[in-house]
Structures are given as structure tokens and as C-alpha cells.
Amino acid sequence: MDRREALILLNACESFDGDYLEGLRRDGLDAVELVQAGPSLWKELGLTERVQSLLSRSLRRHWPEEEMERCRRQEISLVTLDDREYPSCLRSLPKAPLLLYVRGRLPSLDAAAAIVGTRRCSSYGRRVAQELGRRLSLGGSVVVSGGAAGIDGAAHSGALEGEASTIAVLGTGVDRVFPQGHDELFRTIADRGALVSEYPLGTEARGWRFPRRNRIIVGLASRLVVVEAPKRSGAMITARIALEASREVWVVPGRVGEAVCEGSNRLLFDGAFPLVDLDEFVGVNGQRQLALFETSRAPEPTRSLQLSSEEKALYFLLRDQGERAVDNLAAQGKMGAADVVRILSLLSARGLVYPSGPGRWSASPEL
């Protein structure tokens, strides 16, 4: 057995990482010696019975060789800690994975930003994540997220509208699609960027695997954006990992009192950077964080658009005062409800507003 095969086998145990190997090295052992040592040393090293059993069975079956052959047939790359292709930004992270399964091609991570949030996001949060992903990609930044429903999927979709690539870090094997319905999204990501996982091929979705994979999302990016996150959520776990790893943490402010934003708003209270302008954030790139609050207001987006006085009135009501119901707009704009619906349809066709709930409308976040 060579070292590459040993790393593949140890990685499959889901109990070893770069820190563990470094400890072994200090004790005069390497990965190959650990794998081939046998039950007596395994027990002495404190390996659990589950891990010992898995190592024994996999060695008898020549599993590492079989796994490498499966990867070859499916055109999946195996990038270990020993390889030059292994991302240096991830290597320096505590508990770095022993290897990565990569479907697609890992892009340069010199300018990478991670976007995370809840699966059960609001329509507003979804639109912000998608537009942020698009603008980052157009600006040349790789967008990293977790491939999940909600905020993650929106961020990936937005990034695919831009020019840079995107990376989805999965809590399953890269040959599995989770959640259902992301088949086409994952195929496109693999063509334009990469699906990445530390889990062996065939690994199914299990609850404990997703929090563990979050450290890889953090490790691949220099800054993290939390769009919407309840108090108890994977996005909050990711934010904690990012703070511990000295990554920048940015948060899209949410409405006070809404459960979907309680966690992310708490991050703001605890000192995360508020993401108050998408263009400014894309241009900051880690250099002008608090300068967001020193810039003058951007030119009105309607200057280049030919809008009627009624269209301008409704647009500015939604932009300046937030989400409104049709009857509220009719009262504030001093017009009939039928006229409001007609004008909202025209504004929606131009991408200036969007329906944010039953009978409710908001100004598009990118403006």
C-alpha cells in the first residue's frame, strides 16, 4: 500500500484529518504505518471499534484500489493533502480534510467568497443570494456554497449567470444528488466549476455530515456572507467556524422578529460586517470594509429608465419603505388597486419589483 491509498482509506473512516496526521508524524508514524499496524496498535492509539472494523474490512477487500478505479471511470479527481492541487487556503485550516473528491475542475481561489443561509429562505433572501452570486461572478470571484436548497442553490445559480466559476461543497458523495431536484444545477456546476466532497463515492446524506463539511466551505473562501439564518442552523455553524478561522463574516440584515433572520441578525449584533450594498461589497474585496458607511448614495437607478410619474411613485415607495401590500400602495400612492396591480406588472417586467408574498411586493434588492 502506498501513502495515497492509505489516505483514501483513512479518509473513509470519517475520523481522521490533517491535524491527526500531524500528531502521528510527531510520534514517528505515517499514514501507511497506521493503516498496516493492525488491531494491537489501533487499540493502543484509541481507535474506536467501528474504525478498527472498517479498516480491517477495507484492507481485506482492497477497497482503496477499487475506489480509485471508480473515480477514474467517472472522471472524478482525488486531491490529497500531499498534492500541489490541494487548496493552500484549506490546508491551513484546523482539521483540514485528508483529501477531496472533485467532479469538475477546481478553479483558482485567489478571489473566493462563500454564501450560505437557510434552506427555508424568504423570496427576498433568495433574490439577494442569487444577485450577490451573479455580481461576484461577474467581478471575477469564485462563489462557494453548500449545494443545498434555498440560499445555497440561489447563490450557485446566480454565480452561473456570471463569468467566474462556482464550487458546491457537498455533504454526500460527489456522485449523489441531494437535495432532489438539483440534478441540472449540479451538472452545470461540474461543467463550469466543481462539486467537492471529502466523503467517498456513494455516501448518502446524513444529518451529521453537513455540519462537518461546513469547515471546507469556510476553508475555500476568504470571506463568508450569511444571507438568512435562524438561531439554530448550519449557516450559524459555518459562521462560527469562519470566525474561529479568522475569516471575514458579512451578514445581510434581516427583519427584526422574523425567525428566519434571528441568527444572522444576532451575528450583526456580535460584530459581523453588515452587507448593505451589493456593488460596494463586490468592490470591497476585503480592503474597505467599513467604508460602506462613508460613500454617498448611488445614482438613482431610474435615471436611465423611462418611467411614468405613477411608476416612479410606486417604485420609490417600495424601495424606500420596504415590502408593501397592494392596498397599502394604493392608499399611499393615492390610486386605485387595479391601477396599482397594472403598474406593478409593468415594473416587474423591467425587473424593478417582485412579488415577495401573497399580495405583497418589494423593490428588487439589486437596485
C-alpha positions as CSV (number, residue, x, y, z in Angstrom):
1,M,0.0,0.0,0.0
2,D,1.2,3.5,-0.9
3,R,0.5,6.7,1.0
4,R,-2.2,7.8,-1.4
5,E,-4.2,4.6,-0.8
6,A,-3.7,4.9,2.9
7,L,-5.1,8.5,2.9
8,I,-8.1,7.3,0.9
9,L,-8.8,4.6,3.4
10,L,-8.3,6.8,6.5
11,N,-10.5,9.4,5.0
12,A,-13.3,6.9,4.5
13,C,-13.4,6.3,8.3
14,E,-14.6,9.9,8.8
15,S,-12.5,10.1,11.9
16,F,-9.1,11.4,10.7
17,D,-7.9,14.8,9.5
18,G,-4.8,16.8,8.8
19,D,-4.3,17.6,12.5
20,Y,-4.4,13.9,13.4
21,L,-1.7,13.0,10.8
22,E,0.5,15.8,12.1
23,G,0.2,14.3,15.5
24,L,1.2,10.9,14.1
25,R,4.2,12.4,12.4
26,R,5.4,13.9,15.7
27,D,5.1,10.4,17.2
28,G,7.2,8.9,14.4
29,L,4.3,7.3,12.4
30,D,2.9,8.0,9.0
31,A,-0.4,7.1,7.3
32,V,0.8,3.9,5.8
33,E,2.2,2.6,9.1
34,L,-1.0,3.4,10.8
35,V,-3.2,1.5,8.3
36,Q,-0.9,-1.5,8.3
37,A,-0.2,-1.6,12.0
38,G,-3.1,-3.9,12.9
39,P,-5.5,-4.2,15.8
40,S,-3.0,-4.0,18.6
41,L,-1.6,-0.6,17.7
42,W,-5.0,0.6,16.6
43,K,-6.3,-0.1,20.1
44,E,-3.3,1.5,21.7
45,L,-3.9,4.6,19.6
46,G,-7.5,4.8,20.9
47,L,-9.3,4.0,17.6
48,T,-12.9,3.0,18.1
49,E,-14.1,-0.5,17.4
50,R,-16.1,0.9,14.4
51,V,-13.0,2.4,12.8
52,Q,-10.9,-0.7,13.5
53,S,-13.6,-2.9,11.9
54,L,-13.8,-0.6,8.9
55,L,-10.0,-0.6,8.4
56,S,-9.9,-4.4,8.6
57,R,-12.7,-5.0,6.2
58,S,-11.5,-2.4,3.7
59,L,-7.9,-3.9,3.7
60,R,-9.3,-7.4,3.0
61,R,-11.4,-6.1,0.1
62,H,-8.6,-3.9,-1.4
63,W,-11.2,-1.1,-1.1
64,P,-8.8,1.8,-1.8
65,E,-7.8,0.4,-5.2
66,E,-11.5,-0.2,-6.0
67,E,-12.3,3.4,-5.0
68,M,-9.6,4.8,-7.2
69,E,-10.8,2.8,-10.2
70,R,-14.4,4.0,-9.6
71,C,-13.1,7.6,-9.6
72,R,-11.2,7.0,-12.8
73,R,-14.3,5.6,-14.6
74,Q,-16.4,8.5,-13.5
75,E,-13.7,11.2,-14.3
76,I,-13.6,12.3,-10.6
77,S,-10.3,13.6,-9.3
78,L,-8.8,12.7,-5.9
79,V,-6.8,15.5,-4.5
80,T,-4.9,14.6,-1.3
81,L,-3.1,16.7,1.3
82,D,0.2,15.7,-0.5
83,D,-0.9,17.1,-3.9
84,R,0.0,20.5,-5.3
85,E,-3.6,20.9,-6.4
86,Y,-4.8,20.8,-2.8
87,P,-6.0,24.4,-2.0
88,S,-3.4,26.1,0.2
89,C,-6.2,28.1,1.9
90,L,-7.8,24.9,3.0
91,R,-4.6,23.2,4.1
92,S,-4.0,25.9,6.7
93,L,-7.4,25.3,8.3
94,P,-7.7,23.3,11.5
95,K,-8.9,19.8,10.8
96,A,-8.2,20.0,7.1
97,P,-9.7,17.1,5.2
98,L,-7.2,14.4,4.1
99,L,-8.5,14.6,0.6
100,L,-11.1,16.0,-1.7
101,Y,-13.2,14.3,-4.3
102,V,-13.6,16.7,-7.2
103,R,-16.1,16.4,-10.0
104,G,-15.2,19.1,-12.4
105,R,-12.2,21.3,-12.0
106,L,-11.0,23.3,-9.0
107,P,-10.6,27.0,-10.0
108,S,-8.1,29.4,-8.6
109,L,-9.3,30.6,-5.2
110,D,-7.4,33.9,-5.1
111,A,-10.8,35.7,-5.0
112,A,-13.4,33.4,-3.5
113,A,-16.4,34.3,-1.4
114,A,-18.7,31.9,0.4
115,I,-22.5,32.5,0.6
116,V,-24.6,30.5,3.0
117,G,-28.0,30.6,4.6
118,T,-31.2,28.7,5.4
119,R,-32.9,26.2,3.2
120,R,-36.3,27.8,4.1
121,C,-35.4,31.2,3.0
122,S,-37.7,34.1,2.1
123,S,-38.2,35.2,-1.5
124,Y,-36.2,38.3,-0.6
125,G,-33.3,36.3,0.7
126,R,-33.3,34.1,-2.4
127,R,-33.1,37.1,-4.7
128,V,-30.3,38.7,-2.7
129,A,-28.3,35.5,-2.7
130,Q,-28.8,35.0,-6.4
131,E,-27.9,38.6,-7.3
132,L,-24.9,38.6,-5.0
133,G,-23.6,35.4,-6.6
134,R,-24.1,36.9,-10.0
135,R,-22.3,40.1,-9.2
136,L,-19.4,38.3,-7.5
137,S,-19.0,36.0,-10.5
138,L,-19.1,39.0,-13.0
139,G,-16.4,40.6,-10.9
140,G,-14.2,37.5,-11.2
141,S,-14.8,36.0,-7.7
142,V,-15.4,32.3,-7.3
143,V,-18.6,31.7,-5.3
144,V,-18.5,28.8,-2.8
145,S,-21.6,27.4,-1.2
146,G,-23.1,24.1,0.0
147,G,-25.3,23.0,-2.9
148,A,-28.4,22.9,-0.6
149,A,-31.9,24.2,-1.3
150,G,-32.7,27.8,-0.6
151,I,-29.9,30.3,-0.2
152,D,-27.1,27.9,-1.4
153,G,-28.9,27.0,-4.6
154,A,-29.7,30.6,-5.3
155,A,-26.1,31.7,-4.8
156,H,-24.9,28.9,-7.2
157,S,-27.5,29.8,-9.8
158,G,-26.5,33.5,-9.7
159,A,-22.8,32.7,-10.0
160,L,-23.5,30.6,-13.1
161,E,-25.0,33.7,-14.7
162,G,-21.6,35.4,-14.3
163,E,-18.2,34.8,-15.7
164,A,-16.3,33.1,-12.9
165,S,-17.0,29.6,-11.6
166,T,-18.7,28.2,-8.6
167,I,-17.9,25.4,-6.1
168,A,-20.5,23.3,-4.3
169,V,-19.2,21.6,-1.2
170,L,-21.5,18.6,-0.6
171,G,-22.4,16.6,2.5
172,T,-22.7,13.5,0.3
173,G,-20.5,11.8,-2.3
174,V,-20.0,13.8,-5.5
175,D,-21.8,11.1,-7.4
176,R,-25.0,11.7,-5.4
177,V,-27.6,14.5,-5.9
178,F,-29.0,16.0,-2.7
179,P,-31.5,17.6,-2.4
180,Q,-33.7,16.1,-5.1
181,G,-34.3,18.5,-8.0
182,H,-30.7,19.8,-8.1
183,D,-29.6,17.4,-10.9
184,E,-29.4,20.0,-13.6
185,L,-27.8,22.5,-11.2
186,F,-25.1,20.0,-10.2
187,R,-24.4,19.1,-13.8
188,T,-23.9,22.7,-14.7
189,I,-21.7,23.4,-11.7
190,A,-19.5,20.4,-12.6
191,D,-19.1,21.8,-16.1
192,R,-18.4,25.4,-15.0
193,G,-16.7,24.8,-11.7
194,A,-16.6,21.8,-9.3
195,L,-18.6,19.6,-7.0
196,V,-16.4,18.9,-4.0
197,S,-16.7,16.5,-1.1
198,E,-14.5,14.7,1.4
199,Y,-16.9,11.8,1.5
200,P,-16.3,8.6,-0.5
201,L,-18.4,7.8,-3.6
202,G,-21.9,6.6,-2.8
203,T,-22.0,8.3,0.6
204,E,-25.7,9.2,1.3
205,A,-27.0,12.3,3.0
206,R,-26.9,12.1,6.8
207,G,-27.5,14.9,9.3
208,W,-24.1,14.9,10.9
209,R,-22.2,15.1,7.7
210,F,-23.4,18.6,6.7
211,P,-22.1,20.5,9.7
212,R,-18.7,18.7,9.2
213,R,-18.5,19.7,5.6
214,N,-19.1,23.4,6.5
215,R,-15.4,23.8,7.5
216,I,-14.5,23.1,3.9
217,I,-16.8,25.9,2.7
218,V,-15.0,28.3,5.1
219,G,-11.6,27.0,4.1
220,L,-12.1,27.6,0.4
221,A,-13.1,31.3,0.8
222,S,-11.5,34.4,2.2
223,R,-14.9,35.9,3.4
224,L,-18.3,34.5,4.2
225,V,-21.7,36.0,3.6
226,V,-24.7,34.9,5.7
227,V,-27.9,35.9,3.9
228,E,-30.6,34.5,6.2
229,A,-30.1,32.1,9.2
230,P,-32.2,31.0,12.1
231,K,-30.6,30.8,15.5
232,R,-30.0,27.0,15.2
233,S,-28.9,26.4,11.6
234,G,-26.0,25.1,9.6
235,A,-25.2,28.7,8.5
236,M,-24.6,29.7,12.1
237,I,-22.2,26.8,12.5
238,T,-20.4,27.9,9.4
239,A,-20.2,31.5,10.7
240,R,-18.7,30.3,13.9
241,I,-16.1,28.2,12.1
242,A,-15.3,31.3,9.9
243,L,-14.8,33.5,12.9
244,E,-12.5,30.9,14.6
245,A,-10.5,30.7,11.3
246,S,-10.1,34.5,11.1
247,R,-12.3,34.8,8.0
248,E,-14.4,37.9,7.4
249,V,-18.0,37.4,8.2
250,W,-20.6,39.6,6.5
251,V,-24.4,39.5,7.1
252,V,-27.4,40.7,5.1
253,P,-29.6,42.5,7.7
254,G,-33.0,40.9,8.1
255,R,-36.3,42.0,9.7
256,V,-36.4,42.1,13.4
257,G,-38.6,39.4,14.9
258,E,-38.6,37.0,11.9
259,A,-37.3,33.6,12.9
260,V,-35.5,33.2,9.5
261,C,-33.2,36.1,10.4
262,E,-32.8,35.7,14.1
263,G,-29.4,34.1,13.9
264,S,-28.0,36.3,11.2
265,N,-29.2,39.4,12.9
266,R,-27.5,38.2,16.1
267,L,-24.2,37.9,14.2
268,L,-24.6,41.6,13.3
269,F,-25.1,42.4,17.0
270,D,-22.0,40.5,17.8
271,G,-19.8,42.4,15.3
272,A,-20.2,40.9,11.9
273,F,-19.9,43.3,8.9
274,P,-23.3,44.4,7.6
275,L,-23.7,43.9,3.9
276,V,-25.7,47.0,3.0
277,D,-24.8,47.4,-0.7
278,L,-24.1,44.7,-3.2
279,D,-21.9,46.7,-5.5
280,E,-19.9,48.0,-2.6
281,F,-19.4,44.5,-1.2
282,V,-18.2,43.2,-4.5
283,G,-15.8,46.0,-4.9
284,V,-14.5,45.9,-1.3
285,N,-12.6,42.6,-1.6
286,G,-11.5,42.8,2.0
287,Q,-9.9,46.3,1.8
288,R,-12.6,48.9,2.5
289,Q,-15.0,47.1,5.0
290,L,-16.5,50.0,7.0
291,A,-16.1,52.4,4.1
292,L,-19.6,51.3,3.1
293,F,-21.0,53.8,5.5
294,E,-18.9,56.7,4.1
295,T,-19.9,56.5,0.5
296,S,-22.5,58.8,-1.0
297,R,-25.8,57.4,-2.2
298,A,-25.6,55.7,-5.6
299,P,-27.2,57.4,-8.5
300,E,-30.9,56.7,-8.8
301,P,-31.4,53.6,-11.0
302,T,-34.4,55.1,-12.6
303,R,-32.5,57.9,-14.3
304,S,-31.7,55.7,-17.2
305,L,-35.3,54.3,-17.4
306,Q,-38.3,56.0,-18.9
307,L,-40.9,55.7,-16.1
308,S,-44.2,57.4,-15.7
309,S,-44.8,59.5,-12.6
310,E,-47.1,56.7,-11.2
311,E,-44.4,54.1,-11.8
312,K,-41.8,56.2,-10.1
313,A,-44.1,56.8,-7.1
314,L,-44.7,53.1,-6.5
315,Y,-41.1,52.1,-7.2
316,F,-39.8,54.6,-4.7
317,L,-42.4,53.7,-2.1
318,L,-41.2,50.1,-2.2
319,R,-37.5,51.0,-2.4
320,D,-37.6,53.4,0.5
321,Q,-40.2,51.9,2.8
322,G,-39.8,48.2,2.1
323,E,-42.4,45.5,1.4
324,R,-46.0,46.6,1.0
325,A,-49.3,45.1,0.2
326,V,-51.3,46.2,-2.8
327,D,-53.9,48.0,-0.6
328,N,-51.1,49.9,1.2
329,L,-49.6,51.0,-2.1
330,A,-53.0,52.2,-3.3
331,A,-53.6,54.3,-0.2
332,Q,-50.1,55.7,-0.1
333,G,-49.9,56.3,-3.8
334,K,-53.4,57.7,-4.0
335,M,-54.5,55.4,-6.8
336,G,-56.9,52.5,-7.3
337,A,-56.0,48.9,-6.5
338,A,-56.4,47.9,-10.2
339,D,-54.1,50.7,-11.3
340,V,-51.5,49.5,-8.7
341,V,-51.6,45.9,-9.9
342,R,-51.2,47.1,-13.5
343,I,-48.2,49.3,-12.7
344,L,-46.6,46.6,-10.6
345,S,-46.8,44.3,-13.5
346,L,-45.0,46.8,-15.7
347,L,-42.3,47.4,-13.0
348,S,-41.9,43.6,-12.5
349,A,-41.4,43.1,-16.3
350,R,-38.4,45.6,-16.0
351,G,-37.0,43.7,-13.0
352,L,-37.6,46.7,-10.7
353,V,-40.0,44.9,-8.3
354,Y,-41.0,41.4,-7.5
355,P,-43.9,39.6,-5.6
356,S,-42.5,38.9,-2.1
357,G,-45.6,37.1,-0.6
358,P,-49.3,36.7,-1.2
359,G,-50.5,40.1,-2.3
360,R,-47.2,41.8,-1.3
361,W,-44.4,43.4,-3.3
362,S,-40.8,44.6,-2.8
363,A,-38.2,46.5,-4.7
364,S,-35.6,44.3,-6.3
365,P,-32.6,44.0,-4.0
366,E,-30.0,44.6,-6.7
367,L,-31.3,48.1,-7.2
